[in-house]
Amino acid sequence: MLTLSIALRVFFLHIYLDLNKSFAINIIMKHSKRTLRLAKVCENCLVCKQARKKQKGFSFWFVKNIDSKVCPFCKAYEKVHGHKSFEKDEK
């Protein structure tokens, strides 16, 4: 039964990977509520939003070189979404 469950998860991962990478990762990983809340803070962070939107300037440099290595919100964002907090969202 356990093998069937794992096989189904892998199957769904392959189906959704092309459509929405972060959704597929959430299906398999099942992140904790704490991690999801921390990632939500990064999604709403003004500095990180600016870095994702503009992809240049001081905010981009700061998030890329300093914040993503230190900030627990940025680390949670990377874990949940599957990419760094300064990279553009794939929509």
Secondary structure by P-SEA (a helix, b strand, c coil): caaaaaaaaaaaaaaaccccaaaaaaacccccaaaaaaaaaaaacaaaaaaaaccccaaaaaaacccccccaaaaaaaaaacccccccccc
